[in-house]
């Protein structure tokens, strides 16, 4: 019991905070992709 309640709380926090940190991670990757695309457009590739 002493382990299961804290574990359930951690799973709850990770699950409901996931949209925030997944969006943050994806935004960083998308910005890098956009920079590469812009560079390629400038080079006419």
mmCIF entry with sequence, helices, sheets and N, C-alpha, C, O atoms, coordinates in Angstrom:
data_MODEL
# 
_entry.id   MODEL 
# 
_entity.id                         1 
_entity.type                       polymer 
_entity.pdbx_number_of_molecules   1 
# 
_entity_poly.entity_id                      1 
_entity_poly.type                           'polypeptide(L)' 
_entity_poly.nstd_linkage                   no 
_entity_poly.nstd_monomer                   no 
_entity_poly.pdbx_seq_one_letter_code       
;(UNK)(UNK)(UNK)(UNK)(UNK)(UNK)(UNK)(UNK)(UNK)(UNK)(UNK)(UNK)(UNK)(UNK)(UNK)(UNK)
(UNK)(UNK)(UNK)(UNK)(UNK)(UNK)(UNK)(UNK)(UNK)(UNK)(UNK)(UNK)(UNK)(UNK)(UNK)(UNK)
(UNK)(UNK)(UNK)(UNK)(UNK)(UNK)(UNK)(UNK)(UNK)(UNK)(UNK)(UNK)(UNK)
;
_entity_poly.pdbx_seq_one_letter_code_can   XXXXXXXXXXXXXXXXXXXXXXXXXXXXXXXXXXXXXXXXXXXXX 
_entity_poly.pdbx_strand_id                 A 
# 
loop_
_entity_poly_seq.entity_id 
_entity_poly_seq.num 
_entity_poly_seq.mon_id 
_entity_poly_seq.hetero 
1 1  UNK n 
1 2  UNK n 
1 3  UNK n 
1 4  UNK n 
1 5  UNK n 
1 6  UNK n 
1 7  UNK n 
1 8  UNK n 
1 9  UNK n 
1 10 UNK n 
1 11 UNK n 
1 12 UNK n 
1 13 UNK n 
1 14 UNK n 
1 15 UNK n 
1 16 UNK n 
1 17 UNK n 
1 18 UNK n 
1 19 UNK n 
1 20 UNK n 
1 21 UNK n 
1 22 UNK n 
1 23 UNK n 
1 24 UNK n 
1 25 UNK n 
1 26 UNK n 
1 27 UNK n 
1 28 UNK n 
1 29 UNK n 
1 30 UNK n 
1 31 UNK n 
1 32 UNK n 
1 33 UNK n 
1 34 UNK n 
1 35 UNK n 
1 36 UNK n 
1 37 UNK n 
1 38 UNK n 
1 39 UNK n 
1 40 UNK n 
1 41 UNK n 
1 42 UNK n 
1 43 UNK n 
1 44 UNK n 
1 45 UNK n 
# 
_struct_asym.id          A 
_struct_asym.entity_id   1 
# 
_struct_conf.conf_type_id            HELX_P 
_struct_conf.id                      HELX_P1 
_struct_conf.pdbx_PDB_helix_id       AA1 
_struct_conf.beg_label_comp_id       UNK 
_struct_conf.beg_label_asym_id       A 
_struct_conf.beg_label_seq_id        2 
_struct_conf.pdbx_beg_PDB_ins_code   ? 
_struct_conf.end_label_comp_id       UNK 
_struct_conf.end_label_asym_id       A 
_struct_conf.end_label_seq_id        42 
_struct_conf.pdbx_end_PDB_ins_code   ? 
_struct_conf.beg_auth_comp_id        UNK 
_struct_conf.beg_auth_asym_id        A 
_struct_conf.beg_auth_seq_id         2 
_struct_conf.end_auth_comp_id        UNK 
_struct_conf.end_auth_asym_id        A 
_struct_conf.end_auth_seq_id         42 
_struct_conf.pdbx_PDB_helix_class    1 
_struct_conf.details                 ? 
_struct_conf.pdbx_PDB_helix_length   41 
# 
_struct_conf_type.id          HELX_P 
_struct_conf_type.criteria    ? 
_struct_conf_type.reference   ? 
# 
loop_
_atom_site.group_PDB 
_atom_site.id 
_atom_site.type_symbol 
_atom_site.label_atom_id 
_atom_site.label_alt_id 
_atom_site.label_comp_id 
_atom_site.label_asym_id 
_atom_site.label_entity_id 
_atom_site.label_seq_id 
_atom_site.pdbx_PDB_ins_code 
_atom_site.Cartn_x 
_atom_site.Cartn_y 
_atom_site.Cartn_z 
_atom_site.occupancy 
_atom_site.B_iso_or_equiv 
_atom_site.pdbx_formal_charge 
_atom_site.auth_seq_id 
_atom_site.auth_comp_id 
_atom_site.auth_asym_id 
_atom_site.auth_atom_id 
_atom_site.pdbx_PDB_model_num 
ATOM 1   N N  . UNK A 1 1  ? 0.824  -1.209 0.000   1.00 0.00 ? 1  UNK A N  1 
ATOM 2   C CA . UNK A 1 1  ? 0.000  0.000  0.000   1.00 0.00 ? 1  UNK A CA 1 
ATOM 3   C C  . UNK A 1 1  ? 0.859  1.260  0.000   1.00 0.00 ? 1  UNK A C  1 
ATOM 4   O O  . UNK A 1 1  ? 0.570  2.224  -0.709  1.00 0.00 ? 1  UNK A O  1 
ATOM 5   N N  . UNK A 1 2  ? 1.916  1.235  0.806   1.00 0.00 ? 2  UNK A N  1 
ATOM 6   C CA . UNK A 1 2  ? 2.758  2.425  0.925   1.00 0.00 ? 2  UNK A CA 1 
ATOM 7   C C  . UNK A 1 2  ? 3.444  2.751  -0.390  1.00 0.00 ? 2  UNK A C  1 
ATOM 8   O O  . UNK A 1 2  ? 3.785  3.908  -0.640  1.00 0.00 ? 2  UNK A O  1 
ATOM 9   N N  . UNK A 1 3  ? 3.650  1.753  -1.230  1.00 0.00 ? 3  UNK A N  1 
ATOM 10  C CA . UNK A 1 3  ? 4.306  1.985  -2.522  1.00 0.00 ? 3  UNK A CA 1 
ATOM 11  C C  . UNK A 1 3  ? 3.276  2.276  -3.612  1.00 0.00 ? 3  UNK A C  1 
ATOM 12  O O  . UNK A 1 3  ? 3.523  3.093  -4.499  1.00 0.00 ? 3  UNK A O  1 
ATOM 13  N N  . UNK A 1 4  ? 2.134  1.616  -3.547  1.00 0.00 ? 4  UNK A N  1 
ATOM 14  C CA . UNK A 1 4  ? 1.176  1.727  -4.646  1.00 0.00 ? 4  UNK A CA 1 
ATOM 15  C C  . UNK A 1 4  ? 0.538  3.105  -4.763  1.00 0.00 ? 4  UNK A C  1 
ATOM 16  O O  . UNK A 1 4  ? 0.330  3.577  -5.881  1.00 0.00 ? 4  UNK A O  1 
ATOM 17  N N  . UNK A 1 5  ? 0.221  3.766  -3.661  1.00 0.00 ? 5  UNK A N  1 
ATOM 18  C CA . UNK A 1 5  ? -0.394 5.096  -3.764  1.00 0.00 ? 5  UNK A CA 1 
ATOM 19  C C  . UNK A 1 5  ? 0.554  6.143  -4.342  1.00 0.00 ? 5  UNK A C  1 
ATOM 20  O O  . UNK A 1 5  ? 0.144  6.894  -5.227  1.00 0.00 ? 5  UNK A O  1 
ATOM 21  N N  . UNK A 1 6  ? 1.808  6.228  -3.877  1.00 0.00 ? 6  UNK A N  1 
ATOM 22  C CA . UNK A 1 6  ? 2.730  7.164  -4.535  1.00 0.00 ? 6  UNK A CA 1 
ATOM 23  C C  . UNK A 1 6  ? 2.960  6.818  -6.005  1.00 0.00 ? 6  UNK A C  1 
ATOM 24  O O  . UNK A 1 6  ? 3.082  7.714  -6.840  1.00 0.00 ? 6  UNK A O  1 
ATOM 25  N N  . UNK A 1 7  ? 3.019  5.534  -6.323  1.00 0.00 ? 7  UNK A N  1 
ATOM 26  C CA . UNK A 1 7  ? 3.204  5.129  -7.725  1.00 0.00 ? 7  UNK A CA 1 
ATOM 27  C C  . UNK A 1 7  ? 2.007  5.559  -8.567  1.00 0.00 ? 7  UNK A C  1 
ATOM 28  O O  . UNK A 1 7  ? 2.180  6.048  -9.683  1.00 0.00 ? 7  UNK A O  1 
ATOM 29  N N  . UNK A 1 8  ? 0.802  5.382  -8.047  1.00 0.00 ? 8  UNK A N  1 
ATOM 30  C CA . UNK A 1 8  ? -0.391 5.816  -8.785  1.00 0.00 ? 8  UNK A CA 1 
ATOM 31  C C  . UNK A 1 8  ? -0.392 7.329  -8.975  1.00 0.00 ? 8  UNK A C  1 
ATOM 32  O O  . UNK A 1 8  ? -0.802 7.824  -10.025 1.00 0.00 ? 8  UNK A O  1 
ATOM 33  N N  . UNK A 1 9  ? 0.061  8.057  -7.970  1.00 0.00 ? 9  UNK A N  1 
ATOM 34  C CA . UNK A 1 9  ? 0.131  9.513  -8.088  1.00 0.00 ? 9  UNK A CA 1 
ATOM 35  C C  . UNK A 1 9  ? 1.120  9.921  -9.179  1.00 0.00 ? 9  UNK A C  1 
ATOM 36  O O  . UNK A 1 9  ? 0.839  10.816 -9.976  1.00 0.00 ? 9  UNK A O  1 
ATOM 37  N N  . UNK A 1 10 ? 2.279  9.259  -9.211  1.00 0.00 ? 10 UNK A N  1 
ATOM 38  C CA . UNK A 1 10 ? 3.289  9.570  -10.237 1.00 0.00 ? 10 UNK A CA 1 
ATOM 39  C C  . UNK A 1 10 ? 2.733  9.272  -11.631 1.00 0.00 ? 10 UNK A C  1 
ATOM 40  O O  . UNK A 1 10 ? 2.898  10.080 -12.546 1.00 0.00 ? 10 UNK A O  1 
ATOM 41  N N  . UNK A 1 11 ? 2.092  8.145  -11.798 1.00 0.00 ? 11 UNK A N  1 
ATOM 42  C CA . UNK A 1 11 ? 1.493  7.797  -13.093 1.00 0.00 ? 11 UNK A CA 1 
ATOM 43  C C  . UNK A 1 11 ? 0.429  8.822  -13.473 1.00 0.00 ? 11 UNK A C  1 
ATOM 44  O O  . UNK A 1 11 ? 0.351  9.227  -14.633 1.00 0.00 ? 11 UNK A O  1 
ATOM 45  N N  . UNK A 1 12 ? -0.381 9.242  -12.522 1.00 0.00 ? 12 UNK A N  1 
ATOM 46  C CA . UNK A 1 12 ? -1.406 10.249 -12.766 1.00 0.00 ? 12 UNK A CA 1 
ATOM 47  C C  . UNK A 1 12 ? -0.777 11.562 -13.245 1.00 0.00 ? 12 UNK A C  1 
ATOM 48  O O  . UNK A 1 12 ? -1.237 12.154 -14.222 1.00 0.00 ? 12 UNK A O  1 
ATOM 49  N N  . UNK A 1 13 ? 0.271  12.013 -12.556 1.00 0.00 ? 13 UNK A N  1 
ATOM 50  C CA . UNK A 1 13 ? 0.931  13.271 -12.921 1.00 0.00 ? 13 UNK A CA 1 
ATOM 51  C C  . UNK A 1 13 ? 1.562  13.168 -14.311 1.00 0.00 ? 13 UNK A C  1 
ATOM 52  O O  . UNK A 1 13 ? 1.410  14.078 -15.127 1.00 0.00 ? 13 UNK A O  1 
ATOM 53  N N  . UNK A 1 14 ? 2.256  12.086 -14.582 1.00 0.00 ? 14 UNK A N  1 
ATOM 54  C CA . UNK A 1 14 ? 2.891  11.912 -15.899 1.00 0.00 ? 14 UNK A CA 1 
ATOM 55  C C  . UNK A 1 14 ? 1.841  11.870 -16.999 1.00 0.00 ? 14 UNK A C  1 
ATOM 56  O O  . UNK A 1 14 ? 2.012  12.480 -18.054 1.00 0.00 ? 14 UNK A O  1 
ATOM 57  N N  . UNK A 1 15 ? 0.763  11.154 -16.752 1.00 0.00 ? 15 UNK A N  1 
ATOM 58  C CA . UNK A 1 15 ? -0.288 11.013 -17.761 1.00 0.00 ? 15 UNK A CA 1 
ATOM 59  C C  . UNK A 1 15 ? -0.938 12.351 -18.096 1.00 0.00 ? 15 UNK A C  1 
ATOM 60  O O  . UNK A 1 15 ? -1.121 12.676 -19.269 1.00 0.00 ? 15 UNK A O  1 
ATOM 61  N N  . UNK A 1 16 ? -1.286 13.123 -17.076 1.00 0.00 ? 16 UNK A N  1 
ATOM 62  C CA . UNK A 1 16 ? -2.014 14.360 -17.339 1.00 0.00 ? 16 UNK A CA 1 
ATOM 63  C C  . UNK A 1 16 ? -1.112 15.538 -17.676 1.00 0.00 ? 16 UNK A C  1 
ATOM 64  O O  . UNK A 1 16 ? -1.601 16.563 -18.152 1.00 0.00 ? 16 UNK A O  1 
ATOM 65  N N  . UNK A 1 17 ? 0.191  15.421 -17.444 1.00 0.00 ? 17 UNK A N  1 
ATOM 66  C CA . UNK A 1 17 ? 1.107  16.476 -17.877 1.00 0.00 ? 17 UNK A CA 1 
ATOM 67  C C  . UNK A 1 17 ? 1.691  16.166 -19.246 1.00 0.00 ? 17 UNK A C  1 
ATOM 68  O O  . UNK A 1 17 ? 2.355  17.019 -19.835 1.00 0.00 ? 17 UNK A O  1 
ATOM 69  N N  . UNK A 1 18 ? 1.459  14.960 -19.767 1.00 0.00 ? 18 UNK A N  1 
ATOM 70  C CA . UNK A 1 18 ? 2.040  14.542 -21.049 1.00 0.00 ? 18 UNK A CA 1 
ATOM 71  C C  . UNK A 1 18 ? 1.723  15.494 -22.204 1.00 0.00 ? 18 UNK A C  1 
ATOM 72  O O  . UNK A 1 18 ? 2.637  15.821 -22.961 1.00 0.00 ? 18 UNK A O  1 
ATOM 73  N N  . UNK A 1 19 ? 0.491  15.953 -22.383 1.00 0.00 ? 19 UNK A N  1 
ATOM 74  C CA . UNK A 1 19 ? 0.240  16.850 -23.516 1.00 0.00 ? 19 UNK A CA 1 
ATOM 75  C C  . UNK A 1 19 ? 1.137  18.085 -23.489 1.00 0.00 ? 19 UNK A C  1 
ATOM 76  O O  . UNK A 1 19 ? 1.543  18.570 -24.546 1.00 0.00 ? 19 UNK A O  1 
ATOM 77  N N  . UNK A 1 20 ? 1.450  18.599 -22.310 1.00 0.00 ? 20 UNK A N  1 
ATOM 78  C CA . UNK A 1 20 ? 2.287  19.784 -22.205 1.00 0.00 ? 20 UNK A CA 1 
ATOM 79  C C  . UNK A 1 20 ? 3.724  19.486 -22.626 1.00 0.00 ? 20 UNK A C  1 
ATOM 80  O O  . UNK A 1 20 ? 4.277  20.199 -23.464 1.00 0.00 ? 20 UNK A O  1 
ATOM 81  N N  . UNK A 1 21 ? 4.343  18.441 -22.058 1.00 0.00 ? 21 UNK A N  1 
ATOM 82  C CA . UNK A 1 21 ? 5.746  18.208 -22.395 1.00 0.00 ? 21 UNK A CA 1 
ATOM 83  C C  . UNK A 1 21 ? 5.934  17.571 -23.758 1.00 0.00 ? 21 UNK A C  1 
ATOM 84  O O  . UNK A 1 21 ? 6.985  17.745 -24.374 1.00 0.00 ? 21 UNK A O  1 
ATOM 85  N N  . UNK A 1 22 ? 4.944  16.838 -24.243 1.00 0.00 ? 22 UNK A N  1 
ATOM 86  C CA . UNK A 1 22 ? 5.049  16.300 -25.604 1.00 0.00 ? 22 UNK A CA 1 
ATOM 87  C C  . UNK A 1 22 ? 4.955  17.436 -26.617 1.00 0.00 ? 22 UNK A C  1 
ATOM 88  O O  . UNK A 1 22 ? 5.710  17.457 -27.589 1.00 0.00 ? 22 UNK A O  1 
ATOM 89  N N  . UNK A 1 23 ? 4.047  18.371 -26.407 1.00 0.00 ? 23 UNK A N  1 
ATOM 90  C CA . UNK A 1 23 ? 3.916  19.515 -27.316 1.00 0.00 ? 23 UNK A CA 1 
ATOM 91  C C  . UNK A 1 23 ? 5.182  20.361 -27.296 1.00 0.00 ? 23 UNK A C  1 
ATOM 92  O O  . UNK A 1 23 ? 5.624  20.847 -28.337 1.00 0.00 ? 23 UNK A O  1 
ATOM 93  N N  . UNK A 1 24 ? 5.758  20.535 -26.126 1.00 0.00 ? 24 UNK A N  1 
ATOM 94  C CA . UNK A 1 24 ? 6.984  21.324 -26.018 1.00 0.00 ? 24 UNK A CA 1 
ATOM 95  C C  . UNK A 1 24 ? 8.126  20.665 -26.798 1.00 0.00 ? 24 UNK A C  1 
ATOM 96  O O  . UNK A 1 24 ? 8.860  21.338 -27.521 1.00 0.00 ? 24 UNK A O  1 
ATOM 97  N N  . UNK A 1 25 ? 8.272  19.335 -26.644 1.00 0.00 ? 25 UNK A N  1 
ATOM 98  C CA . UNK A 1 25 ? 9.321  18.611 -27.352 1.00 0.00 ? 25 UNK A CA 1 
ATOM 99  C C  . UNK A 1 25 ? 9.090  18.650 -28.865 1.00 0.00 ? 25 UNK A C  1 
ATOM 100 O O  . UNK A 1 25 ? 10.030 18.867 -29.630 1.00 0.00 ? 25 UNK A O  1 
ATOM 101 N N  . UNK A 1 26 ? 7.852  18.443 -29.293 1.00 0.00 ? 26 UNK A N  1 
ATOM 102 C CA . UNK A 1 26 ? 7.538  18.449 -30.715 1.00 0.00 ? 26 UNK A CA 1 
ATOM 103 C C  . UNK A 1 26 ? 7.737  19.827 -31.328 1.00 0.00 ? 26 UNK A C  1 
ATOM 104 O O  . UNK A 1 26 ? 8.166  19.941 -32.476 1.00 0.00 ? 26 UNK A O  1 
ATOM 105 N N  . UNK A 1 27 ? 7.425  20.883 -30.563 1.00 0.00 ? 27 UNK A N  1 
ATOM 106 C CA . UNK A 1 27 ? 7.608  22.233 -31.072 1.00 0.00 ? 27 UNK A CA 1 
ATOM 107 C C  . UNK A 1 27 ? 9.078  22.501 -31.360 1.00 0.00 ? 27 UNK A C  1 
ATOM 108 O O  . UNK A 1 27 ? 9.409  23.111 -32.376 1.00 0.00 ? 27 UNK A O  1 
ATOM 109 N N  . UNK A 1 28 ? 9.962  22.048 -30.473 1.00 0.00 ? 28 UNK A N  1 
ATOM 110 C CA . UNK A 1 28 ? 11.397 22.232 -30.682 1.00 0.00 ? 28 UNK A CA 1 
ATOM 111 C C  . UNK A 1 28 ? 11.856 21.511 -31.947 1.00 0.00 ? 28 UNK A C  1 
ATOM 112 O O  . UNK A 1 28 ? 12.627 22.066 -32.731 1.00 0.00 ? 28 UNK A O  1 
ATOM 113 N N  . UNK A 1 29 ? 11.392 20.294 -32.148 1.00 0.00 ? 29 UNK A N  1 
ATOM 114 C CA . UNK A 1 29 ? 11.781 19.532 -33.335 1.00 0.00 ? 29 UNK A CA 1 
ATOM 115 C C  . UNK A 1 29 ? 11.203 20.180 -34.590 1.00 0.00 ? 29 UNK A C  1 
ATOM 116 O O  . UNK A 1 29 ? 11.879 20.257 -35.615 1.00 0.00 ? 29 UNK A O  1 
ATOM 117 N N  . UNK A 1 30 ? 9.965  20.641 -34.515 1.00 0.00 ? 30 UNK A N  1 
ATOM 118 C CA . UNK A 1 30 ? 9.344  21.263 -35.683 1.00 0.00 ? 30 UNK A CA 1 
ATOM 119 C C  . UNK A 1 30 ? 10.056 22.549 -36.064 1.00 0.00 ? 30 UNK A C  1 
ATOM 120 O O  . UNK A 1 30 ? 10.192 22.846 -37.251 1.00 0.00 ? 30 UNK A O  1 
ATOM 121 N N  . UNK A 1 31 ? 10.515 23.323 -35.079 1.00 0.00 ? 31 UNK A N  1 
ATOM 122 C CA . UNK A 1 31 ? 11.261 24.547 -35.383 1.00 0.00 ? 31 UNK A CA 1 
ATOM 123 C C  . UNK A 1 31 ? 12.550 24.223 -36.117 1.00 0.00 ? 31 UNK A C  1 
ATOM 124 O O  . UNK A 1 31 ? 12.934 24.947 -37.035 1.00 0.00 ? 31 UNK A O  1 
ATOM 125 N N  . UNK A 1 32 ? 13.227 23.144 -35.727 1.00 0.00 ? 32 UNK A N  1 
ATOM 126 C CA . UNK A 1 32 ? 14.451 22.758 -36.414 1.00 0.00 ? 32 UNK A CA 1 
ATOM 127 C C  . UNK A 1 32 ? 14.161 22.333 -37.847 1.00 0.00 ? 32 UNK A C  1 
ATOM 128 O O  . UNK A 1 32 ? 14.901 22.687 -38.764 1.00 0.00 ? 32 UNK A O  1 
ATOM 129 N N  . UNK A 1 33 ? 13.086 21.576 -38.041 1.00 0.00 ? 33 UNK A N  1 
ATOM 130 C CA . UNK A 1 33 ? 12.696 21.158 -39.389 1.00 0.00 ? 33 UNK A CA 1 
ATOM 131 C C  . UNK A 1 33 ? 12.363 22.381 -40.239 1.00 0.00 ? 33 UNK A C  1 
ATOM 132 O O  . UNK A 1 33 ? 12.754 22.455 -41.403 1.00 0.00 ? 33 UNK A O  1 
ATOM 133 N N  . UNK A 1 34 ? 11.643 23.335 -39.660 1.00 0.00 ? 34 UNK A N  1 
ATOM 134 C CA . UNK A 1 34 ? 11.293 24.554 -40.404 1.00 0.00 ? 34 UNK A CA 1 
ATOM 135 C C  . UNK A 1 34 ? 12.530 25.344 -40.798 1.00 0.00 ? 34 UNK A C  1 
ATOM 136 O O  . UNK A 1 34 ? 12.593 25.889 -41.899 1.00 0.00 ? 34 UNK A O  1 
ATOM 137 N N  . UNK A 1 35 ? 13.523 25.411 -39.899 1.00 0.00 ? 35 UNK A N  1 
ATOM 138 C CA . UNK A 1 35 ? 14.771 26.107 -40.241 1.00 0.00 ? 35 UNK A CA 1 
ATOM 139 C C  . UNK A 1 35 ? 15.486 25.424 -41.400 1.00 0.00 ? 35 UNK A C  1 
ATOM 140 O O  . UNK A 1 35 ? 15.997 26.097 -42.296 1.00 0.00 ? 35 UNK A O  1 
ATOM 141 N N  . UNK A 1 36 ? 15.526 24.088 -41.389 1.00 0.00 ? 36 UNK A N  1 
ATOM 142 C CA . UNK A 1 36 ? 16.161 23.359 -42.480 1.00 0.00 ? 36 UNK A CA 1 
ATOM 143 C C  . UNK A 1 36 ? 15.413 23.596 -43.788 1.00 0.00 ? 36 UNK A C  1 
ATOM 144 O O  . UNK A 1 36 ? 16.034 23.798 -44.832 1.00 0.00 ? 36 UNK A O  1 
ATOM 145 N N  . UNK A 1 37 ? 14.095 23.571 -43.737 1.00 0.00 ? 37 UNK A N  1 
ATOM 146 C CA . UNK A 1 37 ? 13.322 23.800 -44.965 1.00 0.00 ? 37 UNK A CA 1 
ATOM 147 C C  . UNK A 1 37 ? 13.557 25.193 -45.517 1.00 0.00 ? 37 UNK A C  1 
ATOM 148 O O  . UNK A 1 37 ? 13.683 25.377 -46.727 1.00 0.00 ? 37 UNK A O  1 
ATOM 149 N N  . UNK A 1 38 ? 13.614 26.181 -44.616 1.00 0.00 ? 38 UNK A N  1 
ATOM 150 C CA . UNK A 1 38 ? 13.870 27.544 -45.065 1.00 0.00 ? 38 UNK A CA 1 
ATOM 151 C C  . UNK A 1 38 ? 15.254 27.642 -45.703 1.00 0.00 ? 38 UNK A C  1 
ATOM 152 O O  . UNK A 1 38 ? 15.411 28.290 -46.738 1.00 0.00 ? 38 UNK A O  1 
ATOM 153 N N  . UNK A 1 39 ? 16.257 27.005 -45.098 1.00 0.00 ? 39 UNK A N  1 
ATOM 154 C CA . UNK A 1 39 ? 17.606 27.028 -45.642 1.00 0.00 ? 39 UNK A CA 1 
ATOM 155 C C  . UNK A 1 39 ? 17.645 26.364 -47.021 1.00 0.00 ? 39 UNK A C  1 
ATOM 156 O O  . UNK A 1 39 ? 18.289 26.861 -47.945 1.00 0.00 ? 39 UNK A O  1 
ATOM 157 N N  . UNK A 1 40 ? 16.938 25.224 -47.143 1.00 0.00 ? 40 UNK A N  1 
ATOM 158 C CA . UNK A 1 40 ? 16.907 24.529 -48.432 1.00 0.00 ? 40 UNK A CA 1 
ATOM 159 C C  . UNK A 1 40 ? 16.209 25.368 -49.496 1.00 0.00 ? 40 UNK A C  1 
ATOM 160 O O  . UNK A 1 40 ? 16.628 25.376 -50.654 1.00 0.00 ? 40 UNK A O  1 
ATOM 161 N N  . UNK A 1 41 ? 15.145 26.076 -49.110 1.00 0.00 ? 41 UNK A N  1 
ATOM 162 C CA . UNK A 1 41 ? 14.467 26.956 -50.062 1.00 0.00 ? 41 UNK A CA 1 
ATOM 163 C C  . UNK A 1 41 ? 15.396 28.075 -50.516 1.00 0.00 ? 41 UNK A C  1 
ATOM 164 O O  . UNK A 1 41 ? 15.399 28.444 -51.690 1.00 0.00 ? 41 UNK A O  1 
ATOM 165 N N  . UNK A 1 42 ? 16.175 28.608 -49.600 1.00 0.00 ? 42 UNK A N  1 
ATOM 166 C CA . UNK A 1 42 ? 17.121 29.666 -49.955 1.00 0.00 ? 42 UNK A CA 1 
ATOM 167 C C  . UNK A 1 42 ? 18.209 29.146 -50.893 1.00 0.00 ? 42 UNK A C  1 
ATOM 168 O O  . UNK A 1 42 ? 18.715 29.897 -51.726 1.00 0.00 ? 42 UNK A O  1 
ATOM 169 N N  . UNK A 1 43 ? 18.571 27.881 -50.768 1.00 0.00 ? 43 UNK A N  1 
ATOM 170 C CA . UNK A 1 43 ? 19.602 27.292 -51.627 1.00 0.00 ? 43 UNK A CA 1 
ATOM 171 C C  . UNK A 1 43 ? 19.012 26.754 -52.933 1.00 0.00 ? 43 UNK A C  1 
ATOM 172 O O  . UNK A 1 43 ? 19.747 26.248 -53.781 1.00 0.00 ? 43 UNK A O  1 
ATOM 173 N N  . UNK A 1 44 ? 17.704 26.859 -53.097 1.00 0.00 ? 44 UNK A N  1 
ATOM 174 C CA . UNK A 1 44 ? 16.981 26.360 -54.277 1.00 0.00 ? 44 UNK A CA 1 
ATOM 175 C C  . UNK A 1 44 ? 17.190 24.866 -54.433 1.00 0.00 ? 44 UNK A C  1 
ATOM 176 O O  . UNK A 1 44 ? 17.427 24.393 -55.544 1.00 0.00 ? 44 UNK A O  1 
ATOM 177 N N  . UNK A 1 45 ? 17.109 24.121 -53.357 1.00 0.00 ? 45 UNK A N  1 
ATOM 178 C CA . UNK A 1 45 ? 17.240 22.651 -53.424 1.00 0.00 ? 45 UNK A CA 1 
ATOM 179 C C  . UNK A 1 45 ? 15.883 21.991 -53.496 1.00 0.00 ? 45 UNK A C  1 
ATOM 180 O O  . UNK A 1 45 ? 15.795 20.765 -53.558 1.00 0.00 ? 45 UNK A O  1 
# 
